[in-house]
Amino acid sequence: MPNVHLTEPMQKYVQAQIESGAYANLSEVVRAGVRMLMEKDGARQFYSLKADLEEAASLAENGDCAEFDAHAFEPDAFDR
């Protein structure tokens, strides 16, 4: 794994977090930061999907959609 290079203000912040007892070491601070980024990215994806679904619902409510034909979409699913 690569080394982590921090700016001086970041180093001071991390050291203060460790000295306060919030984290035991640099690795814990970095893991917490990566977890936060992962959560933020997940939230961004959620809100993007939500906006797409709201737009699709609005189009459907206005009649701006085509009727879905399940048989044409997946004809083999109905062969039984």
ZABAKE-320051 format. One record per atom (N, C-alpha, C): residue in three letters; chain; atom name; y, x, z. Coordinates in nm, 4 decimals. Layout:
# ZABAKE-320051
> ALA  A  CA  Y  X  Z
...
END
This chain:
# ZABAKE-320051
> MET  A  N  -0.1179  0.0842  0.0000
> MET  A  CA  0.0000  0.0000  0.0000
> MET  A  C  0.1240  0.0885  0.0000
> PRO  A  N  0.2277  0.0494  -0.0735
> PRO  A  CA  0.3474  0.1325  -0.0817
> PRO  A  C  0.4260  0.1350  0.0490
> ASN  A  N  0.5043  0.2392  0.0634
> ASN  A  CA  0.5940  0.2479  0.1785
> ASN  A  C  0.7063  0.1483  0.1627
> VAL  A  N  0.7635  0.1080  0.2757
> VAL  A  CA  0.8758  0.0156  0.2736
> VAL  A  C  1.0026  0.0955  0.2991
> HIS  A  N  1.0991  0.0836  0.2096
> HIS  A  CA  1.2268  0.1525  0.2245
> HIS  A  C  1.3335  0.0488  0.2563
> LEU  A  N  1.3971  0.0640  0.3709
> LEU  A  CA  1.4987  -0.0309  0.4151
> LEU  A  C  1.6350  0.0362  0.4197
> THR  A  N  1.7391  -0.0435  0.3959
> THR  A  CA  1.8742  0.0078  0.4124
> THR  A  C  1.8987  0.0302  0.5609
> GLU  A  N  2.0024  0.1040  0.5928
> GLU  A  CA  2.0316  0.1305  0.7338
> GLU  A  C  2.0545  0.0021  0.8141
> PRO  A  N  2.1321  -0.0955  0.7623
> PRO  A  CA  2.1473  -0.2204  0.8384
> PRO  A  C  2.0142  -0.2928  0.8605
> MET  A  N  1.9273  -0.2881  0.7616
> MET  A  CA  1.7959  -0.3503  0.7762
> MET  A  C  1.7137  -0.2783  0.8812
> GLN  A  N  1.7199  -0.1450  0.8801
> GLN  A  CA  1.6469  -0.0662  0.9798
> GLN  A  C  1.6951  -0.1011  1.1198
> LYS  A  N  1.8257  -0.1134  1.1375
> LYS  A  CA  1.8808  -0.1476  1.2690
> LYS  A  C  1.8366  -0.2869  1.3121
> TYR  A  N  1.8369  -0.3793  1.2189
> TYR  A  CA  1.7942  -0.5149  1.2505
> TYR  A  C  1.6475  -0.5174  1.2926
> VAL  A  N  1.5635  -0.4505  1.2154
> VAL  A  CA  1.4204  -0.4451  1.2469
> VAL  A  C  1.3992  -0.3815  1.3837
> GLN  A  N  1.4687  -0.2711  1.4102
> GLN  A  CA  1.4546  -0.2038  1.5394
> GLN  A  C  1.4962  -0.2960  1.6533
> ALA  A  N  1.6030  -0.3715  1.6332
> ALA  A  CA  1.6479  -0.4653  1.7365
> ALA  A  C  1.5436  -0.5746  1.7600
> GLN  A  N  1.4793  -0.6204  1.6523
> GLN  A  CA  1.3752  -0.7220  1.6659
> GLN  A  C  1.2570  -0.6681  1.7449
> ILE  A  N  1.2218  -0.5439  1.7194
> ILE  A  CA  1.1102  -0.4810  1.7913
> ILE  A  C  1.1474  -0.4591  1.9373
> GLU  A  N  1.2676  -0.4087  1.9619
> GLU  A  CA  1.3115  -0.3835  2.0999
> GLU  A  C  1.3247  -0.5124  2.1806
> SER  A  N  1.3578  -0.6222  2.1142
> SER  A  CA  1.3709  -0.7496  2.1853
> SER  A  C  1.2350  -0.8092  2.2203
> GLY  A  N  1.1301  -0.7558  2.1581
> GLY  A  CA  0.9961  -0.8081  2.1834
> GLY  A  C  0.9551  -0.9173  2.0873
> ALA  A  N  1.0421  -0.9506  1.9929
> ALA  A  CA  1.0087  -1.0549  1.8961
> ALA  A  C  0.8925  -1.0120  1.8069
> TYR  A  N  0.8882  -0.8824  1.7769
> TYR  A  CA  0.7814  -0.8265  1.6948
> TYR  A  C  0.7372  -0.6952  1.7569
> ALA  A  N  0.6116  -0.6604  1.7336
> ALA  A  CA  0.5576  -0.5377  1.7926
> ALA  A  C  0.5892  -0.4143  1.7091
> ASN  A  N  0.6022  -0.4339  1.5762
> ASN  A  CA  0.6240  -0.3185  1.4891
> ASN  A  C  0.6786  -0.3634  1.3545
> LEU  A  N  0.7075  -0.2659  1.2693
> LEU  A  CA  0.7633  -0.2939  1.1371
> LEU  A  C  0.6706  -0.3817  1.0540
> SER  A  N  0.5426  -0.3576  1.0613
> SER  A  CA  0.4478  -0.4370  0.9827
> SER  A  C  0.4579  -0.5853  1.0148
> GLU  A  N  0.4734  -0.6187  1.1422
> GLU  A  CA  0.4864  -0.7596  1.1807
> GLU  A  C  0.6138  -0.8206  1.1237
> VAL  A  N  0.7221  -0.7440  1.1243
> VAL  A  CA  0.8487  -0.7934  1.0702
> VAL  A  C  0.8347  -0.8170  0.9201
> VAL  A  N  0.7748  -0.7237  0.8498
> VAL  A  CA  0.7571  -0.7370  0.7054
> VAL  A  C  0.6668  -0.8564  0.6739
> ARG  A  N  0.5581  -0.8722  0.7474
> ARG  A  CA  0.4685  -0.9868  0.7243
> ARG  A  C  0.5421  -1.1187  0.7459
> ALA  A  N  0.6252  -1.1251  0.8500
> ALA  A  CA  0.7021  -1.2471  0.8763
> ALA  A  C  0.7963  -1.2755  0.7601
> GLY  A  N  0.8601  -1.1713  0.7081
> GLY  A  CA  0.9500  -1.1885  0.5946
> GLY  A  C  0.8773  -1.2359  0.4703
> VAL  A  N  0.7617  -1.1803  0.4436
> VAL  A  CA  0.6839  -1.2213  0.3269
> VAL  A  C  0.6373  -1.3660  0.3435
> ARG  A  N  0.5951  -1.4042  0.4641
> ARG  A  CA  0.5546  -1.5436  0.4886
> ARG  A  C  0.6708  -1.6385  0.4604
> MET  A  N  0.7911  -1.6017  0.5047
> MET  A  CA  0.9081  -1.6860  0.4812
> MET  A  C  0.9356  -1.7005  0.3313
> LEU  A  N  0.9234  -1.5913  0.2570
> LEU  A  CA  0.9435  -1.5980  0.1126
> LEU  A  C  0.8388  -1.6879  0.0468
> MET  A  N  0.7147  -1.6780  0.0934
> MET  A  CA  0.6081  -1.7615  0.0380
> MET  A  C  0.6353  -1.9091  0.0657
> GLU  A  N  0.6804  -1.9400  0.1870
> GLU  A  CA  0.7133  -2.0785  0.2219
> GLU  A  C  0.8305  -2.1284  0.1384
> LYS  A  N  0.9326  -2.0446  0.1215
> LYS  A  CA  1.0491  -2.0828  0.0425
> LYS  A  C  1.0082  -2.1091  -0.1018
> ASP  A  N  0.9241  -2.0239  -0.1572
> ASP  A  CA  0.8780  -2.0413  -0.2940
> ASP  A  C  0.7973  -2.1700  -0.3070
> GLY  A  N  0.7150  -2.1991  -0.2084
> GLY  A  CA  0.6378  -2.3236  -0.2095
> GLY  A  C  0.7294  -2.4444  -0.2055
> ALA  A  N  0.8346  -2.4378  -0.1267
> ALA  A  CA  0.9305  -2.5470  -0.1187
> ALA  A  C  1.0026  -2.5631  -0.2517
> ARG  A  N  1.0373  -2.4527  -0.3151
> ARG  A  CA  1.1055  -2.4580  -0.4446
> ARG  A  C  1.0167  -2.5267  -0.5471
> GLN  A  N  0.8884  -2.4929  -0.5476
> GLN  A  CA  0.7950  -2.5556  -0.6414
> GLN  A  C  0.7808  -2.7049  -0.6117
> PHE  A  N  0.7766  -2.7401  -0.4825
> PHE  A  CA  0.7647  -2.8802  -0.4439
> PHE  A  C  0.8837  -2.9610  -0.4947
> TYR  A  N  1.0059  -2.9099  -0.4716
> TYR  A  CA  1.1246  -2.9844  -0.5120
> TYR  A  C  1.1393  -2.9909  -0.6634
> SER  A  N  1.0919  -2.8902  -0.7336
> SER  A  CA  1.0923  -2.8944  -0.8795
> SER  A  C  0.9962  -3.0025  -0.9288
> LEU  A  N  0.8775  -3.0069  -0.8706
> LEU  A  CA  0.7801  -3.1101  -0.9071
> LEU  A  C  0.8338  -3.2485  -0.8726
> LYS  A  N  0.8957  -3.2605  -0.7563
> LYS  A  CA  0.9522  -3.3891  -0.7132
> LYS  A  C  1.0571  -3.4367  -0.8135
> ALA  A  N  1.1445  -3.3470  -0.8581
> ALA  A  CA  1.2481  -3.3834  -0.9551
> ALA  A  C  1.1846  -3.4271  -1.0871
> ASP  A  N  1.0816  -3.3563  -1.1309
> ASP  A  CA  1.0123  -3.3939  -1.2548
> ASP  A  C  0.9489  -3.5320  -1.2425
> LEU  A  N  0.8881  -3.5597  -1.1278
> LEU  A  CA  0.8245  -3.6901  -1.1074
> LEU  A  C  0.9278  -3.8025  -1.1003
> GLU  A  N  1.0427  -3.7757  -1.0368
> GLU  A  CA  1.1489  -3.8762  -1.0290
> GLU  A  C  1.2035  -3.9063  -1.1682
> GLU  A  N  1.2182  -3.8021  -1.2502
> GLU  A  CA  1.2656  -3.8224  -1.3866
> GLU  A  C  1.1646  -3.9042  -1.4665
> ALA  A  N  1.0367  -3.8719  -1.4535
> ALA  A  CA  0.9324  -3.9455  -1.5249
> ALA  A  C  0.9273  -4.0912  -1.4792
> ALA  A  N  0.9419  -4.1155  -1.3498
> ALA  A  CA  0.9414  -4.2522  -1.2980
> ALA  A  C  1.0605  -4.3304  -1.3525
> SER  A  N  1.1759  -4.2651  -1.3584
> SER  A  CA  1.2947  -4.3304  -1.4122
> SER  A  C  1.2760  -4.3668  -1.5591
> LEU  A  N  1.2198  -4.2744  -1.6367
> LEU  A  CA  1.1929  -4.3028  -1.7773
> LEU  A  C  1.0952  -4.4197  -1.7914
> ALA  A  N  0.9922  -4.4214  -1.7101
> ALA  A  CA  0.8930  -4.5289  -1.7169
> ALA  A  C  0.9551  -4.6627  -1.6780
> GLU  A  N  1.0395  -4.6628  -1.5755
> GLU  A  CA  1.1048  -4.7870  -1.5327
> GLU  A  C  1.1976  -4.8415  -1.6410
> ASN  A  N  1.2552  -4.7521  -1.7215
> ASN  A  CA  1.3448  -4.7939  -1.8302
> ASN  A  C  1.2686  -4.8271  -1.9582
> GLY  A  N  1.1368  -4.8136  -1.9545
> GLY  A  CA  1.0549  -4.8433  -2.0711
> GLY  A  C  1.0493  -4.7293  -2.1711
> ASP  A  N  1.0976  -4.6132  -2.1339
> ASP  A  CA  1.0986  -4.4977  -2.2235
> ASP  A  C  0.9678  -4.4193  -2.2126
> CYS  A  N  0.8574  -4.4881  -2.2359
> CYS  A  CA  0.7280  -4.4208  -2.2257
> CYS  A  C  0.6293  -4.4890  -2.3189
> ALA  A  N  0.5227  -4.4212  -2.3448
> ALA  A  CA  0.4175  -4.4765  -2.4297
> ALA  A  C  0.3028  -4.5236  -2.3411
> GLU  A  N  0.2340  -4.6228  -2.3872
> GLU  A  CA  0.1168  -4.6734  -2.3153
> GLU  A  C  0.0092  -4.5655  -2.3167
> PHE  A  N  -0.0529  -4.5411  -2.2025
> PHE  A  CA  -0.1571  -4.4390  -2.1928
> PHE  A  C  -0.2899  -4.5004  -2.2335
> ASP  A  N  -0.3567  -4.4359  -2.3274
> ASP  A  CA  -0.4873  -4.4811  -2.3745
> ASP  A  C  -0.5927  -4.3832  -2.3241
> ALA  A  N  -0.6587  -4.4193  -2.2170
> ALA  A  CA  -0.7574  -4.3313  -2.1554
> ALA  A  C  -0.8739  -4.3029  -2.2495
> HIS  A  N  -0.9126  -4.4007  -2.3287
> HIS  A  CA  -1.0240  -4.3806  -2.4227
> HIS  A  C  -0.9880  -4.2771  -2.5293
> ALA  A  N  -0.8655  -4.2803  -2.5778
> ALA  A  CA  -0.8228  -4.1847  -2.6791
> ALA  A  C  -0.8044  -4.0460  -2.6174
> PHE  A  N  -0.7614  -4.0422  -2.4927
> PHE  A  CA  -0.7372  -3.9153  -2.4265
> PHE  A  C  -0.8663  -3.8411  -2.3943
> GLU  A  N  -0.9651  -3.9147  -2.3468
> GLU  A  CA  -1.0933  -3.8544  -2.3071
> GLU  A  C  -1.2076  -3.9476  -2.3448
> PRO  A  N  -1.2396  -3.9573  -2.4735
> PRO  A  CA  -1.3400  -4.0551  -2.5175
> PRO  A  C  -1.4791  -4.0324  -2.4587
> ASP  A  N  -1.5158  -3.9080  -2.4336
> ASP  A  CA  -1.6494  -3.8796  -2.3798
> ASP  A  C  -1.6677  -3.9306  -2.2379
> ALA  A  N  -1.5607  -3.9532  -2.1691
> ALA  A  CA  -1.5702  -3.9998  -2.0307
> ALA  A  C  -1.6239  -4.1421  -2.0223
> PHE  A  N  -1.6174  -4.2147  -2.1322
> PHE  A  CA  -1.6578  -4.3544  -2.1307
> PHE  A  C  -1.7914  -4.3793  -2.1986
> ASP  A  N  -1.8545  -4.2724  -2.2425
> ASP  A  CA  -1.9863  -4.2834  -2.3066
> ASP  A  C  -2.0942  -4.2793  -2.2007
> ARG  A  N  -2.1391  -4.3947  -2.1622
> ARG  A  CA  -2.2468  -4.3998  -2.0607
> ARG  A  C  -2.3496  -4.4985  -2.0980
END
